[in-house]
Amino acid sequence: MAWQHRRFANHILAANESGLPLIVHTRDAADDTMRMLREHRAHGGVIHCFTEDVRVAKLALDLGFYISFSGIVTFKNAQSIQEAAQYVPARQNAGGNRRPFLAPVPKRGKLNEPPTSAIQQNLSPNCAAHSFEKHRRRHHRQFLQTIRQKLPARTTGSRTESEAV
């Protein structure tokens, strides 16, 4: 376990030093993950393929993270994940894990393709009223906004590189 903690601490440090968003995939280690993110002062990013509950979602959101849900959120035994999806505001919902696996019900067991992420979003009252196209545009804007905020500005001609993204 100490080996994983050291590696994760290095990952957080690298994200902090580079200014890039931290991408975290955690499963059955929520308390350790949240503790380390706080202790190492993570600057935000995405909790990818979220499989935790509202308590952990709140902690992640308070640390400035977006949350990404996979098709697991649609499984009938995923009540706590569904409650978390309902809790997460649309502005911090990073969408779903779109490929290639973990497709939502009723596509479970099949290749997960981008349009199926709208099925996952329907579990969130903050997102459910939106069409797939609106989800796609919103997530694209969120991605660009996050990258612009995190990338160091470098000038290229008359614009900075982050403005060109």
N, C-alpha and C positions, 0 to 999 in steps of 0.2 A: 504494500500500500504506500509506503514511503516513496518508492520509485515513481508511482503515478502522481503523487502530490508534487514531487520535484519537477516532473515533466509539465504538469499543469501550471505550476507557478512560473516556469520558464515561458510557457505559451502566453500567459497573461502579461508577463513582463515584455515579451516581444511585441505584443499588440499595443501596449502602453507606449513603448519607445518609438514604434513606427507610426503611431497615430491611426493605425488601421483598426477596423472593427474586429472584435473577438467573436469567433464562432465556436459555440460550445454545444456538444452533444453529451448529455448526462442521462444516466438511467440507474435508478436505485441508489443514487449517491447525492441526493438533493442537498442534504445538510452540509456535507463536505464541500460540495460545489459552491453553494451560496456563501459559506464561511470563507472559502479561499478567494472568491471574487471580491468580497468585502475587504479582507485582510490585505490583498494585493492591489486594492484600489483600481479594479477593472474599470475602464472608461466606457463601457457599453459595447453593444454588438447584437448578436442573435443567439437565443437559446433555441437551437435547431432540434426538430423532431421531439417537441415537448411531450413528456409522458408523466407529468407530475400533477399536483393539485393546486387549488386556489392559493393556498398559503405560499407555495413556492413561486407561483406566478406573480403574486404581489411583491415578493422579495426581488425577483428579477426585474420587474417593471420599475421598482423603486431605485434600482441600480442603473436604470437607463437602458435596459435591454429590450429588444423586440422579441417576440415569441413566435416561433414557427411550429405549426401543427402538422402532423402527418395523417395519413388515412386512419391511423389507430384511433383518432378522436371519434370516428364513426362506429367503432365496434360496440356491440351492446354491453360488454363488460367494462367499458371505459368511462364509467359515470364521473369519476373525479376529474378526468381529463376534459370531459364535456363541460363540467362546471367551470373549469379554468378557462376554457374557450369562451364561455359566456361572460366571464369576468374581464377578459382582456379587451381594452378599447381598440377600435378599428385602427387608430393611428399607430398602435404598437403591435398590431397583429401582422406578422411578416408573411402571412400566407402559409401555404402548405408545402410539404415535401412532394414535389411534382414528378420525380422519376427516380429510378425506374420501378421501385417496389413500394410497398406499404400503401397500396391503392385503397381508397375509401369504399365502404359498402355502398352500392351494390357491385362495385368493380373488383372487390377483394379477390386476390389470386391471379389477377390479370396485370398486364403492364400498366403502370400509372402514367397517364399523359396529362399535359397541362389543363385541359378543360375539366378534369376530375377534381381539381383543387377547389372549384366552386361548390362541389358537394360538401367538402369539409367546412367551408366558410358558412354554409347554411346553419350550422350548429351555433354560431355566434350571433346573438341578436344585434350586435354592433355592426355586423357585416352581411347578414342574411338577405337584406333587401336589395343588395347590389347584384348586377349581372356579372357574368364571367369577364366581360370586356372591361367593366368598371373595376373589378378586382385586379385585372392585369395592369391597367393603367396606374392604379393607386400603388400597387407593389413596385412597379417600375419607378415611379416618382420617389417612393420611400428609399429604394435602393440608391438612386442617384443622389438624393439628399444626404443619405448616410455617407456615401463615398465622398461627396464634396466636403462634408464636414470633417472627415477623417484624413483625407489626403493633404499632405503639405502642398501649399501653392508654389508652383514653379512657373516662371514666365516663359511663354513661347510666343514671341512676336508681341502683338498688342493685347493678348489676353493671358490670364494665368491658366495653367493646365487644368486646374480644378474647375474653372469656368467653362472650359471646352468640353468637359465630360457630359 
